[in-house]
Amino acid sequence: MTRSQVAIITRTKDRPVFLQRAMQSVLKQDFTDWVHVIVNDGGDPKLVDLLVEVHKEAYAGRVKVVHHAESKGMQNASNAGLAAVESTYAVIHDDDDSWYTDFLSKSVSFLEAKGPESPVQGVVTQTTQIMEEITLSGQIEELKRRPYYPFAFVNLGELRKRNIFAPIAFLYRKKAHEKIGLFRQEFDVLGDHDFNLRFLRHFEIGVIPTFHAYYHWRHGSHGNTVTRGREGHRQMLNRMKNTYYREALENPDVAVGDLEGVDFPEPDGTDPIPFKLRTEESKPPRPIPDFSKDFKFEILSLDVFDTVLKRRCHHPKDVFKFLEARAVSELGLPEKPYALAREQAEALARKEVRPEISTEVTLDEIYPFVAKLCGLKKKQTKDLMALELALEAEYLYGDPRWIEYYRKLKESGQRVIFVSDMYLKTDTMRKILEGCGFPDPEVYVSCDLQASKHEGALQEKVVEKLGVKPASILHVGDNFHSDYLKTVHAGWQAFHWSREFGYIPWYAEVDPYIHNSHDLLSPRIMGELARLGMLDETTGEDLITKLGREVAGPFYLAYLLWVIQEARKDGVRKLLLIGRDGYYWEKTLQILAKKENLEIEFTYLHASRKVFNFASFFTLDDTAIEFLSTPNPALRVKDFIDRTGLDSSAFTEFIKMAGFDDPEEVLTNEMGGRFLEDNYQAQLEKLFRLLRPELELMFAEDRAGTLNVLKEAGYNHEDCAFVDIGWNGSCIRPIGRLLGLDKPEQVKAYFFGTWREVLKGSDHLKIKSFFMHLSEPLDHFRLIRESVNLLESLNAAPFPTLMAFHTEGDEVVPHFSKYLKSGFSIDQQERLWKGAKVFLDTVLENGLPETGESGGHCYLFLVLNRLLREPSQQEVKTWGAILHSDGFGIEIYKPLVEAVTPDLTGDALMAAYRGSNWKRGFLSSLSDTQRQFVIERIEDDSPKSFEKLRADLEYKIRQADELWGEKERYKWQVDNLTQTLSKLEKTSNKLQSDLDYKTQQADKFWKEKEEYKWRAEHSGEIISRLEKTAEKLQGDLDWKTKQSDEFWAENERHKIEAQSLKEQLQMIAQDQEVRLSYIATLESQITELKEQIISAGTREKEFYTALSETRARLSDVETEHGRQSSYISTLEKSVESFERQVAELNEQIASAGIREDELNAVLSETQTHLSELESAHADLVAERDRLKALLLNRGKLLKVFFSGKIPEKD
């Protein structure tokens, strides 16, 4: 096993966004002798392996990964990391924290200086606390930062009260484990505190007074245990206290001591969420401006994505999520993190393909990196890339406003171009734009031009391609940096296409600090709603239709897609949609069934909580009496009778016999859940027992009717399941009693959400919940309880509640309420369904969408947060008047928001607040004064119980601890400031001395300045004359310079021509030498022939005749050669004369004294000589041709001579 100096242990589980940052934090350290051990504690190993592969080169072998198939806990993960490597030092680097670049170098140097035998075996640095959140698109957004508990020393007494430093800031010698043991999983989230205490029990911990670590905190969906897991902290702290106390009793010599000083954190769910008043109503998108009125331009340039083209999803990276899902379902590829790989591959391609030229890359250049990271073959890679292009085409659409505007501009002859930073090539971009309604587009793309709009280089290349001035182009785009700042910097005109020009759905009006990378449905819902909002011209006017489109529709879709998935897993044959909630759910399932075979039957069932419970009571037993005595808000004696279906006026004697003086006497508190006096519940039990015969008859009728309904629906507990909105499960729990099902999990039920109370008496139920299960997660629980009744109204059917079954002859028939007051009116429900159906039809155009894990949770959390916690005043006015009835069987209706007059104050105002089901809606409806009064009175409205007082005390103690921390931080800052102030005083004295000297200098300079100022004021005329003279001289100089440049260019041309003529004459001379050599050769041949003729003695006369003729012709040739040689000599002299003249001309030009007429004369003479040379050259060429012909004839003659034949004379 290779030994490194430092072992860095990182515990992680399915958090690639944070793990990526942690890896970069480690890799950026200026100290390099380390090994990074990443312990994947039960998460997806493919995510970790892929990120390690991405950073493989940077790690250079200094990384080791430990995978746990199932989570073993964070402390066991630390121990596994420590066991995996050998090192001198160790440090826990959680996946969501980070370091300054010098953390390791500073910490290691500190401990090295102390030495291995020193009592100081660990060191901590000061820490910067960063408050951050992770957004919908997976981006980490920093909110603020501050010092985290600065301290000068670490002592055991202080550490027993609070854990003053985080693991990220603590480096220690690994050998310390031999004495104190490993991390203890039994303390889970407080394991680091326990380890620090045991460490300090045996060793000292040094302190570096400077900041070198970052401790990151979040409250949203990825919150820390310190912000979201306080209940776990409370449990672990209690366990730690007990353990430490026992150790102190059993072995006081080695024990750390008790933890009496450590205070419990405030319980989860007790932090109030601040009220936020929405002062403005939602607005429709702003129209496209008339750019021609405000700008003068020749070319209109448009950004493409998120300006003229939109996606039917929330963020561009969502396409990668859909790609990952479909890669498995459609292409049959193995399950791998393709979304993460695609994102990382692009980053690698930009870094490695051609970094010396540009970081712009094409899709073809990205996908080889995808293949490498995912281990794909060539065909698989090609198919995956084709799928991405298909998804882009499927999800992209053109903004209808821009489509119309583009059409009008093209018809008017206006030139329009599209400029985009994108990895898709120009041809692909053209096809996409044409497919989205922009015919014949002129496109400029960064990946093809190898220049980025973000850096400003693409703008320059576009101008170069267009051949126009930058200022003649107006560019419109959504990115403020790329499309506005950089474009203006490039000299273009620019217009920022801001967020207000698009439709802003409700969900986008709240802070988007929620993220779930596995939720594939939420991005689709968000994208579709943004698209529908732009298409709907009535946006912002009809709140009910908008409520259906943005809340009810997504609610139905997300919940029912989850129900279908779970039912398939559970082998369910048929779903029974019960109560008023199920009516629109059945309609939604009918729409889903048209798009895809759901493989499951479904039916709507008339039901109510009262009827199902009555049906399950065979006698008036304790369970029945408990149900009949449910203390709903503000119930009178007669209300308890009337809600059973009996007429209380017929039982006044029974009321008196039960001990009540008046049927109108109020028995329960206004908020519900509690009797006003302890004896009321016993008196009610006596009253119900007096009504036993009447009640048991009603139980029997309801039982007969319910059994008949279940039979007609084909219910069988083995393969059927109920679907309900949930909460306490009060409609479903009676089914087990009714059917005699007493074995565990015999009745299957799917709920939107359930409280913890649903478990009471529910052993026979197999419960699954979608959005909230048993009041978890806490954020969802707190959100739903804002107004349960408003949520129920979104799902209510357009007909009254089932009240009872009655026997009529031989039949048992249902009886419904006479009124339809609760929830929305019939007209409102129709508009609500209209909006919901528009949404459903749109999102289901191409079939059922991918949902992923917890599909729809992110969207529903955001939109319900906006609806329930941040309503506008118009929304409160519209929805606050909705009536609801708490409890069962009684028709006492109240509005969600109690109406108040502007002058209402005091107890009456608080009573209205308590009587409102939708509390934040009520606060939004008040005046500022009334609202402030209510908020101040909320916590102090009623006497507090002992438990509440104790909770308040714990909270105040925690506040005091925080204030102590603030005090220590400020104390530390004051000490530093005092030292700084001392230095500043010394500096100030020196500066004062310097100031005096500079003041004297300034006085002297002022006098000199005044003198120069006077001179400057009186030198204006001289300067003006000099400027005019300079302008004239500059003009003369420019003219002479231009003239000289022209003469120089002409001279250079003559020199080149003369050089060419000289080279031609040299070639002629060389050619003449060749001719003379050839004639000499002929003479030699003639001599040889003469000798042959003499020796042969034949034809002597003819030979001499021919010889004489040949000699005569040779004499002519020699004469002509002499003449040509003389002429060539003459030409050479002429060339020399021309060169001398050219030299003289150069000297004259150099002196700049030549006159223009003299230069023209010389030029004319030069041109004459040039003409003579050209003529001579033509004569030479003609003579050369004549000599060639003569030599050819001599050759023929010799040939005849050798043949022995005499040619005939012409």
Buried (B, 14 or more C-beta within 10 A) or exposed (E): EEEBBBBBBBBBBBBBBBBBBBBEBBBBBEBEBBBBBBBBBBBBEBBBBBBBBBBEEEBEEBBBBBBBEEEBBBBBBBBBBBEBBEBBBBBBBBBBBBBBEBBBBBBBBBBEEBEEEEEBBBBBBBBBBBBBBBBBBBEBBEEEBEBBBBBEEBEBEBBBBBBBBBBBBBBBBBEBBEEBEBBBBBBBBBBBBBBBBBBBBEBBBBBBEEBBBBBBBBBBBBBBBBEBBBEBBBBBBEBBBEBBBEBBEEEEEEBBBBBEEBBBBBEBBEEEEEBEBBEEEBEBBEEBEEBEEEBEBEBBBBBBBBBBBBBBBBBEBBBBBBBBBBBEEEBEBEEBBBBBBBBBBBEBBBEEBEEEEBBBBBBEBBBBBBBBBBEBEEEBBEBBBEBBBEBBEBBBBBBEBBBEBBEEBBEEEBBBBBBBBBBBBBEBBBBBBEEBBBEEBBBBBBBBBBBBBBBBBBBBBBBEEBEBEBEBBBBBBBBEEBBBBBBBEBBBBBBBBEEEBBBBBBBBBBBBBBBBBBBBBBBBBBBBBBBBBBEBEEBBEBBBBBBBBBBBBBBBBBBBBBBBEBBEEEEBBBBBBBBBBBBBBBBBBEBBBEBEEBEBBBBBBBBBBBBBBBBBBBEBEEBBBEBBBBBBBBBBBBBBBBBBBBEBEEBBEBBEEBEBEEBEEBBBBEEBEEBEEEEBBEBBBBBBEBBEEBBBEBBBBBBBBBBBBBEEBEBEBEBBBBBBBBBBBBBBBBBBBBBEBEEEEBBBBBBBBBBEBBBEBBEBBBBBBBBBBBBEBBBBBBBBBBBBBBBBBBBBBBBBBBBBBBEEEEEBEBBBBEEBBBBBBEEBBBBBBBBBBBBBEBBBEEEBBBBBEBBBBBBBBBBBBBBBBBBBBBBBBBBBEBBBBBBBBBBBEBBBBBEBEEEBBEEEBBBBBBBBBBBBBBBBBBEEEBBEBBBEBBEEEEEEEEEEEEBBEBBEEBEEBEEEBEEBBEEBEEEEEEEEEEEEEEEEEEEEEEEEEEEEEEEEEEEEEEEEEEEEEEEEEEEEEEEEEEEEEEEEEEEEEEEEEEBEEBBEEBBEBBEEBBEBBEEBBEEBEEBEEEBEEBEEEBEEBEEEBEEEEEBEEEBEEBBEEBEEBBEEBEEBBEEBEEBBEEBBEBBEEBBEBBEEBBEBBEEEEBEEEEBEEBBEEBEEBBEEBEEBBEEBEEBBEEBEEBBEEBEEBBEEBEEEEEEEEE
